[in-house]
Amino acid sequence: MTGIICGTGSYAPSYVMDNNEIATMVETSDEWIRERTGVVTRHIIKDETTVSMACEAATRALADGDVDARELDLIIVSTISSNIILPCTACEVQKELDAEHATCFDMSAACSGFVLAYNTALAYLSGGIYKTALIIGSESLSNLTNWKDRGTCILFGDGAGAAVMRAGEGKTYFPVTCSDGMKGNALTCQSRHTLADTRHMADPEYSIQMDGQAVFKFAVKKVPEAIDETLKKNGVKKEEITWYILHQANSRIVEAVAKRLGEPLEKFPMNLQEYGNTSSASIAILLDEMKRDGRLSGGQKVVIAGFGAGLTWGASIIEWR
Ligand code: UT7
């Protein structure tokens, strides 16, 4: 028994912010951002919230998979940027979908979150505990961004992606996942809920702070190692992998990972040029785009790999049906 993705969906806010607009806020340029990150535009919430985007992506994934919400046994939302703390975002999705039989909880693992949500649902489904699961990554990183810090505000965007999974016959591939809390200082964000008033909302201390170079070096070393280890653990050769779907953080990171793995860049799809880094939503949005435009098809083996704050990282193999 294993878990099989049978439907995907995504949602991106309609407001699109391009690099030139960022250049009106901080000292930077379209050219610098494109060259150093690959990002050209990002979608930014106006009326949307993390909850509303999660609900929309989930609705689209259920429709795509032809799954009734009442069949869902499990809903996991990966987010670090929800507009609510209680109830959890997954319970709000349950309410919106009327998924009355589902057990719901949120996960907080930043940019590794969708991979960990996938692994968690996979464990439940392959273990025979649940039959149908919905996993979602939804992020409003614009709310956590210091729009005066050119080292970070150029990178991030908002959006949500979702996948529906069913238990079914097939091989369960074992993931490789790692955490290194000792290096957590490289990427931090303090909770805004530790103070009794809201004066701190404009305080950079309560926005994302990042040692960009440290995170970059960590990603290009650890992600290829985790992918190699995952392939080895499951007896899968690189030639069998059609796509490596990496967390969409920076095109230079994706290129460096491809080089270290000795795999052609064509196997590493990217959509960060349009969305920026949407943390735990990025892999889910890309999966959905690739399913819709036909790049994903039955029989393909796909690697998904996440990395980010924690530090956390990991890779999983998905056999596409
Ligand atoms: O989801 C996972 C989380 N995050 C990541 O994956 C991010 C990983 N890191 C990165 O993507 C890159 O480190 C950044 C894109 C954040 C920065 O690129 P970099 O090539 O590492 O630049 P840098 O920090 O080494 O800065 C190089 C120069 C500096 O100027 P000096 O000291 O050489 O004069 C910076 O002050 O570029 C300057 N700089 C900028 N210039 C124009 C930094 N940010 C900008 C900017 N526009 N936005």
Residues whose N, C-alpha, C, O or C-beta is under 5 A from the ligand:
A	BS01	UT7	E27 T28 S29 W32 R36 T37 C111 R150 G151 I154 G212 Q213 V215 F216 A249 N250 N277 F307 G308
